[in-house]
Amino acid sequence: MMPRFALLALLLASGVQAQAPHPWQGKGAVPRDAAESSASEVANRAVAVAMVGMTVGDMDRSVAFYTGVLDFRVVSDDTAGGASYDSLQGLSGTSLRVVRLRLGDEYLQLTQYLSPRGRPGPAGARSNDRWFQHVAIIVSDMDSAYAHLRGKVTEVSAGPQLLPKTIPNAAGIRAFYFKDPDGHPLEVLQFPPDKGDPKWHAITDRLFLGIDHTAIVVHDTRRSLAFYRDALGLRVAGESMNFGTEQERLNNVPGARLHITGLRAARGPGIEFLQYLTPRDGRPYPEDERPNDLVHWQTTIAVPDLASAARRVRQARARVVSVGFGEGLVVRDPDGHAVQLVEDQGAVHAQH
């Protein structure tokens, strides 16, 4: 049995890699100049997007997929449960298996609920539904990656898409959407030389390099900024307006026109908002979704002071789902996406 909050403690102790300033890493936007920040604002900034996680139906199948197809490696494999986890997850009789994976410097956490079992994902899910979330995995060569994935994944995009010059901030980016064995959407992405973190352009013989960001569909960018930027202290890294045939083929949503906003903490992958301006028929996040349902994703954000962060998210009218162990809490963002907040004791010093 895994001790209280062991996975998160191990993750924070291992040190998510710090990132040097770099150009906008999402699907193309110009960087914004950082505003002057007070000492209190700096002290309240999120320290890291520490990890992204999802619920899976068959752990052995999922581990085989992520390690065998996408080249992640297993960092830990534990079981957990009991009253503390019931409290944190808002469930009863919780028994789960948790596998933490690493690709490059970034972490992905898979959770299988042995009990209680959850529900499958909603039928007919599309990329503009507001429960949509994916991780963008950077590849060193898109053609090789696509050849490797074909026949092993369920394809969403009509093949890899090269975003055109008509989207200046995204021009030259190549991307491809597909699904894992449980139907979770994933993306592989290759940046042109003038975009992305410099580490994605290092010479390597590896095909799959790491996780650049997790993307979530939002209904209203301003409302989501009030939560992620104003309450949690992530900084806006850039934005873009994406549209056209290539974007439609990428998302498999006819008429797609998206306002994309990228945010970052000091460390870890980014969080990217996808606001569909058209079409507006994406379905809302299921109100009765629970952590054991297969539609569930959860983003872990490390903050310097958990009590202060909790006050700010409550002031932002975020829904607090549960508090567990006194060291973390789970909240829902304005669209229903789950966010787990954990405290990093060395965070304030790390940000100066």
Disulfide bonds with the S-S distance in Angstrom:
none
